[in-house]
Each structure stands twice: as structure tokens, then as C-alpha cells.
Amino acid sequence: MLRSPEPTWLSENPGTRTVLIHGMVMAPAFWRCFAPSIAITGRAAAYPLPGHSPWILGNDVTPLTTEAIVDAYAQAIERDFDGEPVTLIGHSTGGFLSLLIARHRPDLVDRVVLMGAFACGRFEGQERMASRILRLPWLGRLLFSRLFTRWIATKKTFRWGSLECVFDKTVRWETEETQATMEAVRAHLLASRPHEIAAFVVWMSRTSIVPELPRIDVPVLNIIGAGDRVVPPIHQIHLAAALPRCHTVILNAIGHLPMAEARGVVDRLISDFILLGPHGLSSRAAAQKNRSGGAKPVFSRKNEASGTNMTAMR
């Protein structure tokens, strides 16, 4: 049995109940800086991915299964939120897990927010480098561990690797606060065990929720960076088209970290989605179409075939 993850509490106020799940080779500390404001006005907990410190797997490392992972998160939500449904906010791999939780435990989910998310470990014929390395016989896990350890070894090497996630390599959003946050993330990764992260990557590369997307009957906000080089935007659009209650927003000149690269815009989108719902979000986007300053919607339309709303912003 896989032990449930412990929460990193971002806020324990009464109000909106939010669970945030980070992406691969990140940590819950990431959300201390980049959580949406509406989350931290209520009760908000960040959970790690399996094998990512502080969720050390120990003897639970193999074999990882979808059922065990979903059950572990469900137990954590039931424990920390008294069984009440929550808003799931998932980035990248965290979005993948959020969809799995919404599919298998809809009683615990009010709505889902996705950012740079995917629906299967291999998308549109592509496979992540980590997955390809881990498929190498004999040497795969050793090579993965060495490359992972080298990447997180120093602040400089970690930053270089992280730059692959953003569209604007000048990273104008970097501040002392964000740099301190990424150092906290690196500290957690240094405390993680590479072979446990490798076991999680192996599970992910073999798992897909694509056939089950039409059965996820909760409201979903899907935020896509048009310049995402980690998860192809076309995969994220196809994902949205399969979800029966999904509103998609595409942000121009934004990469795989929209909550950092377009912080104010993403903050407003998530707040509107939680407070107004998908229909209110569409109306708000239309009303802002001609306003100046910041990213703004250039169209909003309904995909009649999938029931998916889509808005593009520039």
C-alpha cells in the first residue's frame, strides 16, 4: 500500500478548498510563490509527486500503479479536507494526476485547473528524454540518476535546465522571491532519491487516460502556453476537446510555466473560473476583449462538437 503524501500548507483559512500538484522534478515549495491568490485566501495544500521529497517512497517504490497513486492522493484529501471536495490545480504531470483523481474519485473534486498538462506519458508520438533513457537495458536507471544529480547539483545548472520550460529566456519575471523559491525546490530535489523518481517516470510513461477523458464530468479550466516546448500545445488542445466540460485559454508568447510567465493573467483566470464558473469566465473574457494592457482575449468561441469553450489571448 502506497502511503499518502503529507501536505505543505499554503493557507489554512476558511473558504475555498484547493489542492495543488506540481510538475515533474519540482516540489510543493514551488507553489509558495506561484499559487493563485484565490487559493491562499482559503484552505490550500500542496502535495508532492511520488518519489519527490518530502514524499519518500521507501519500500513502496515498486511497482507503482495507477490505483495505488490515486488512492494515496484520495486518502490525503479525505484526511486534510474532511472528505469535502476540492479544486485541483495541476501543472504538467500534476495536471495528469489531477485528471486521474477526477476520473476515479469524482466525489472529491469540485473542479480542475490544468496548466501545461498532458493525458498520457507519450503524446503525439513523442517521448520524454527521461523515459527514453529509462528504457535502456541495464544502464538506463544509472544514467538517469547521474544526469538528474548533475542537473540539480548547483543553482546555476538547475536554472539552465529550467530555462527550457519558459518562452522568454530573459526570464523577466525572475525576482529575489522567485529565485529563493527555486532554490527551495532544488533543496527538496536534493533530498529526493533518484531511483524513486525514476520509478515514477516509468509508471507515467506506461500510463494513459486518453480513453477516459470523456468520462471526467467536472468543470475544467485548461491553460495552454502557445510557446510550450515541453508539452506540445496541440496535445493540450486535443486533451481539452475530449473533456465534456472544459474551457481552454491559450496564451501567446508563453511557455510551460504560465503561472510564472503570465502571473497576473493566470491569477485572474483561475479566480474567475472558481468564483464565476466556466460560463462566467467566458463572459468576462469577452468583456475584456478590447481593454488595453496585458494579455487579452482575441477570440472566444464554442466548439459545438466537443462542448469545449476556447479563448486565445495575446
RODO-2510 file (C-alpha; in nm, 4 decimals, decimal comma):
residues 314
     n   res          X          Y          Z
     1     m     0,0000     0,0000     0,0000
     2     l     0,1369     0,3407    -0,1003
     3     r     0,1486     0,5874     0,1874
     4     s    -0,0400     0,9127     0,1323
     5     p     0,1606     1,2344     0,0866
     6     e     0,1842     1,4913     0,3618
     7     p     0,0559     1,8421     0,2849
     8     t     0,2593     2,1573     0,2535
     9     w     0,0055     2,4068     0,3843
    10     l    -0,0021     2,7310     0,1889
    11     s    -0,3015     2,8617     0,3796
    12     e    -0,5424     2,7258     0,6401
    13     n    -0,8137     2,9911     0,6249
    14     p    -1,1812     2,9034     0,5862
    15     g    -1,3089     2,9345     0,2323
    16     t    -1,2055     2,7830    -0,0995
    17     r    -1,0577     2,4339    -0,0686
    18     t    -0,7635     2,3870    -0,3048
    19     v    -0,5094     2,1129    -0,3707
    20     l    -0,2071     2,1999    -0,5856
    21     i     0,0141     1,9367    -0,7513
    22     h     0,3412     2,0409    -0,9139
    23     g     0,5118     1,9113    -1,2267
    24     m     0,7955     1,6636    -1,2721
    25     v     1,1201     1,7356    -1,0846
    26     m     0,9622     2,0199    -0,8908
    27     a     0,8396     2,0387    -0,5297
    28     p     0,5447     2,1736    -0,3284
    29     a     0,7643     2,4729    -0,2348
    30     f     0,7109     2,5962    -0,5918
    31     w     0,3525     2,6907    -0,5038
    32     r     0,4565     2,9120    -0,2128
    33     c     0,5426     3,1724    -0,4733
    34     f     0,3221     3,0794    -0,7684
    35     a    -0,0092     2,9648    -0,6192
    36     p    -0,3075     3,1726    -0,7406
    37     s    -0,4231     3,4337    -0,4930
    38     i    -0,7705     3,2831    -0,4555
    39     a    -0,6151     2,9592    -0,3286
    40     i    -0,4249     3,1225    -0,0451
    41     t    -0,7293     3,3170     0,0726
    42     g    -0,8852     2,9835     0,1653
    43     r    -0,7555     2,6412     0,2678
    44     a    -0,4803     2,5316     0,0319
    45     a    -0,2450     2,2339     0,0449
    46     a     0,0322     2,1440    -0,1990
    47     y     0,1149     1,7756    -0,2435
    48     p     0,4345     1,6334    -0,3960
    49     l     0,4605     1,3813    -0,6758
    50     p     0,5515     1,0253    -0,5729
    51     g     0,9235     0,9982    -0,5066
    52     h     0,9680     1,3745    -0,4837
    53     s     1,0734     1,4945    -0,1390
    54     p     0,9091     1,5112     0,1061
    55     w     0,7159     1,2083    -0,0296
    56     i     0,9830     0,9417     0,0117
    57     l     0,8532     0,6039    -0,1035
    58     g     1,0958     0,3654     0,0648
    59     n     0,9693     0,0097     0,0313
    60     d     0,6663     0,1364    -0,1646
    61     v     0,8779     0,2306    -0,4661
    62     t     0,7868    -0,0687    -0,6874
    63     p     0,5672    -0,1424    -0,8523
    64     l     0,3779     0,1850    -0,8777
    65     t     0,0234     0,1504    -1,0078
    66     t    -0,2456     0,3990    -1,1028
    67     e    -0,4805     0,2595    -0,8402
    68     a    -0,2210     0,2950    -0,5625
    69     i    -0,1271     0,6502    -0,6623
    70     v    -0,4875     0,7699    -0,6897
    71     d    -0,5762     0,6043    -0,3590
    72     a    -0,2817     0,7752    -0,1879
    73     y    -0,3926     1,1199    -0,3036
    74     a    -0,7556     1,0435    -0,2186
    75     q    -0,6586     0,9451     0,1349
    76     a    -0,4632     1,2695     0,1710
    77     i    -0,7594     1,4808     0,0533
    78     e    -1,0004     1,2938     0,2809
    79     r    -0,7626     1,3414     0,5749
    80     d    -0,6774     1,7082     0,5160
    81     f    -1,0155     1,8355     0,3938
    82     d    -1,2503     1,6129     0,5949
    83     g    -1,3669     1,4398     0,2773
    84     e    -1,5024     1,7634     0,1268
    85     p    -1,4480     1,8109    -0,2493
    86     v    -1,1638     2,0390    -0,3568
    87     t    -1,0417     2,2358    -0,6564
    88     l    -0,7443     2,0540    -0,8071
    89     i    -0,4761     2,2738    -0,9654
    90     g    -0,2207     2,0681    -1,1547
    91     h     0,0809     2,1765    -1,3559
    92     s     0,2204     1,9425    -1,6224
    93     t     0,2496     1,5987    -1,4561
    94     g     0,0407     1,7396    -1,1701
    95     g    -0,2320     1,8030    -1,4279
    96     f    -0,2083     1,4429    -1,5454
    97     l    -0,2569     1,3239    -1,1881
    98     s    -0,5409     1,5725    -1,1316
    99     l    -0,7272     1,4203    -1,4269
   100     l    -0,6733     1,0704    -1,2881
   101     i    -0,8071     1,1748    -0,9480
   102     a    -1,1083     1,3468    -1,1071
   103     r    -1,1810     1,0339    -1,3108
   104     h    -1,1518     0,7792    -1,0307
   105     r    -1,2629     0,9872    -0,7306
   106     p    -1,5079     1,2494    -0,8627
   107     d    -1,6649     1,2679    -0,5161
   108     l    -1,3514     1,4529    -0,4005
   109     v    -1,3286     1,7010    -0,6891
   110     d    -1,5287     2,0200    -0,7478
   111     r    -1,3299     2,1396    -1,0494
   112     v    -0,9885     2,1084    -1,2124
   113     v    -0,7395     2,3697    -1,3334
   114     l    -0,4749     2,2443    -1,5773
   115     m    -0,1573     2,4242    -1,6852
   116     g     0,0730     2,2632    -1,9412
   117     a    -0,0995     1,9313    -1,8757
   118     f    -0,0976     1,6062    -2,0690
   119     a    -0,3158     1,2953    -2,0811
   120     c    -0,0588     1,0231    -2,1436
   121     g     0,3079     0,9558    -2,0795
   122     r     0,3768     0,9610    -2,4532
   123     f     0,1974     1,2277    -2,6517
   124     e     0,1571     1,2660    -3,0279
   125     g     0,4296     1,0106    -3,0903
   126     q     0,6761     1,1950    -2,8663
   127     e     0,8501     1,0575    -2,5629
   128     r     1,0339     1,2467    -2,2925
   129     m     1,4093     1,2097    -2,2787
   130     a     1,3883     1,0703    -1,9249
   131     s     1,1542     0,7951    -2,0448
   132     r     1,3820     0,7050    -2,3352
   133     i     1,6814     0,6838    -2,1024
   134     l     1,4952     0,4631    -1,8568
   135     r     1,4043     0,2168    -2,1323
   136     l     1,7731     0,1439    -2,1928
   137     p     1,8572    -0,2042    -2,0637
   138     w     2,0889    -0,2316    -1,7648
   139     l     2,2285     0,1227    -1,7733
   140     g     1,9042     0,3214    -1,8032
   141     r     1,8412     0,3913    -1,4348
   142     l     2,2076     0,4549    -1,3592
   143     l     2,2326     0,7091    -1,6428
   144     f     1,9070     0,8757    -1,5353
   145     s     2,0319     0,9092    -1,1769
   146     r     2,3629     1,0603    -1,2866
   147     l     2,2028     1,3134    -1,5199
   148     f     1,9419     1,4084    -1,2610
   149     t     2,2060     1,4511    -0,9900
   150     r     2,4232     1,6633    -1,2197
   151     w     2,1290     1,8867    -1,3167
   152     i     2,0332     1,9743    -0,9583
   153     a     2,3918     1,9912    -0,8292
   154     t     2,4210     2,3712    -0,8384
   155     k     2,1914     2,6715    -0,8586
   156     k     2,3409     2,7569    -1,1976
   157     t     2,2871     2,4159    -1,3608
   158     f     1,9351     2,3934    -1,2205
   159     r     1,8485     2,7345    -1,3641
   160     w     1,9871     2,6413    -1,7061
   161     g     1,7703     2,3319    -1,7162
   162     s     1,4648     2,5247    -1,6013
   163     l     1,5060     2,7780    -1,8824
   164     e     1,3892     2,5080    -2,1241
   165     c     1,0431     2,5469    -1,9713
   166     v     0,9923     2,9169    -2,0484
   167     f     0,9286     3,1034    -2,3714
   168     d     1,1229     3,4210    -2,2910
   169     k     1,4777     3,3176    -2,1970
   170     t     1,5428     3,6599    -2,0400
   171     v     1,3034     3,5457    -1,7635
   172     r     1,1913     3,8971    -1,6769
   173     w     0,9653     3,7519    -1,4086
   174     e     1,2667     3,6470    -1,2012
   175     t     1,2936     3,8280    -0,8677
   176     e     1,4683     3,7605    -0,5393
   177     e     1,1487     3,5878    -0,4271
   178     t     1,1244     3,3585    -0,7295
   179     q     1,4951     3,2745    -0,7152
   180     a     1,4623     3,1840    -0,3464
   181     t     1,1600     2,9680    -0,4346
   182     m     1,3531     2,7761    -0,6989
   183     e     1,6375     2,7217    -0,4515
   184     a     1,3850     2,5750    -0,2079
   185     v     1,2645     2,3462    -0,4881
   186     r     1,6221     2,2384    -0,5608
   187     a     1,6773     2,1642    -0,1908
   188     h     1,3791     1,9278    -0,1957
   189     l     1,5072     1,7574    -0,5093
   190     l     1,8477     1,7122    -0,3454
   191     a     1,6645     1,5325    -0,0636
   192     s     1,4815     1,3077    -0,3116
   193     r     1,6025     0,9675    -0,4234
   194     p     1,6702     0,9490    -0,7988
   195     h     1,5693     0,5822    -0,8250
   196     e     1,2275     0,6666    -0,6744
   197     i     1,1710     0,9477    -0,9237
   198     a     1,2822     0,7063    -1,1969
   199     a     1,0186     0,4539    -1,0819
   200     f     0,7532     0,7257    -1,1077
   201     v     0,8696     0,8227    -1,4586
   202     v     0,8481     0,4589    -1,5671
   203     w     0,4881     0,4364    -1,4390
   204     m     0,3971     0,7637    -1,6100
   205     s     0,5446     0,6625    -1,9468
   206     r     0,3243     0,3490    -1,9446
   207     t     0,0019     0,5229    -1,8420
   208     s    -0,2674     0,6980    -2,0433
   209     i    -0,6022     0,8491    -1,9506
   210     v    -0,6939     0,9476    -2,3071
   211     p    -0,9767     0,6893    -2,3466
   212     e    -1,1309     0,8008    -2,0158
   213     l    -1,1287     1,1781    -2,0731
   214     p    -1,4948     1,1872    -2,1920
   215     r    -1,5978     1,0389    -1,8550
   216     i    -1,4482     1,3231    -1,6494
   217     d    -1,7648     1,5170    -1,5740
   218     v    -1,6330     1,8122    -1,3732
   219     p    -1,5629     2,1696    -1,4938
   220     v    -1,2076     2,2074    -1,6221
   221     l    -1,0045     2,5195    -1,6982
   222     n    -0,7198     2,4326    -1,9360
   223     i    -0,4469     2,6999    -1,9621
   224     i    -0,2048     2,6494    -2,2520
   225     g     0,1136     2,8380    -2,3345
   226     a     0,1267     2,8698    -2,7138
   227     g     0,5078     2,8518    -2,6902
   228     d     0,5175     2,5421    -2,4686
   229     r     0,8185     2,3319    -2,5756
   230     v     0,7725     2,0660    -2,3081
   231     v     0,4143     1,9530    -2,3742
   232     p     0,3055     2,0288    -2,7329
   233     p     0,0107     2,2724    -2,7376
   234     i    -0,1653     2,0524    -2,9926
   235     h    -0,1718     1,7686    -2,7383
   236     q    -0,3203     2,0023    -2,4790
   237     i    -0,5865     2,1143    -2,7291
   238     h    -0,6749     1,7536    -2,8157
   239     l    -0,6995     1,6795    -2,4430
   240     a    -0,9451     1,9655    -2,3997
   241     a    -1,1558     1,8535    -2,6950
   242     a    -1,2136     1,5162    -2,5275
   243     l    -1,3279     1,6653    -2,1957
   244     p    -1,7040     1,7294    -2,1839
   245     r    -1,6876     2,0432    -1,9628
   246     c    -1,3627     2,2186    -2,0487
   247     h    -1,2803     2,5856    -2,1072
   248     t    -0,9428     2,6355    -2,2745
   249     v    -0,7372     2,9553    -2,2725
   250     i    -0,4320     2,9843    -2,4994
   251     l    -0,1689     3,2412    -2,4006
   252     n     0,0537     3,3723    -2,6788
   253     a     0,4326     3,4014    -2,6212
   254     i     0,4072     3,1888    -2,3061
   255     g     0,5841     2,8579    -2,2427
   256     h     0,5424     2,5722    -1,9978
   257     l     0,5217     2,7896    -1,6824
   258     p     0,2224     3,0190    -1,7387
   259     m     0,1771     3,0798    -1,3642
   260     a     0,5229     3,2406    -1,3655
   261     e     0,5421     3,3909    -1,7152
   262     a     0,1913     3,5432    -1,7125
   263     r     0,1294     3,5535    -1,3415
   264     g    -0,1346     3,8268    -1,3296
   265     v    -0,3369     3,6894    -1,6209
   266     v    -0,3341     3,3330    -1,4881
   267     d    -0,4284     3,4561    -1,1422
   268     r    -0,7351     3,6338    -1,2809
   269     l    -0,8357     3,3383    -1,4986
   270     i    -0,8293     3,0954    -1,2085
   271     s    -1,0108     3,3350    -0,9741
   272     d    -1,2850     3,3933    -1,2313
   273     f    -1,3154     3,0204    -1,3003
   274     i    -1,3585     2,9380    -0,9315
   275     l    -1,5867     3,2297    -0,8481
   276     l    -1,7885     3,2575    -1,1705
   277     g    -1,7628     2,9129    -1,3267
   278     p    -1,6864     2,8368    -1,6953
   279     h    -1,9773     3,0435    -1,8317
   280     g    -1,8836     3,3439    -1,6217
   281     l    -1,5231     3,3078    -1,7347
   282     s    -1,6327     3,3198    -2,0997
   283     s    -1,8383     3,6331    -2,0373
   284     r    -1,5523     3,8017    -1,8530
   285     a    -1,3091     3,7212    -2,1372
   286     a    -1,5469     3,8681    -2,3941
   287     a    -1,5949     4,1811    -2,1860
   288     q    -1,2178     4,2334    -2,1651
   289     k    -1,1569     4,1845    -2,5362
   290     n    -1,0971     4,5486    -2,6185
   291     r    -0,9256     4,6567    -2,2979
   292     s    -0,5640     4,7638    -2,3227
   293     g    -0,2685     4,6350    -2,1246
   294     g    -0,1543     4,2798    -2,0562
   295     a    -0,2717     3,9661    -2,2276
   296     k    -0,6225     3,9957    -2,3678
   297     p    -0,8625     3,7628    -2,5493
   298     v    -0,8599     3,7776    -2,9270
   299     f    -1,1486     3,5369    -2,9664
   300     s    -1,3874     3,3263    -2,7637
   301     r    -1,5912     3,0535    -2,9235
   302     k    -1,7815     2,7343    -2,8514
   303     n    -1,6712     2,4095    -3,0117
   304     e    -2,0106     2,2524    -3,0724
   305     a    -1,8610     1,9089    -3,1410
   306     s    -1,6881     1,8787    -2,8056
   307     g    -1,8736     2,1298    -2,5925
   308     t    -1,5406     2,2989    -2,5214
   309     n    -1,5011     2,6735    -2,4900
   310     m    -1,1756     2,8127    -2,6230
   311     t    -1,0245     3,1580    -2,5785
   312     a    -0,6948     3,2779    -2,7230
   313     m    -0,5049     3,5601    -2,5584
   314     r    -0,2155     3,7778    -2,6733
***
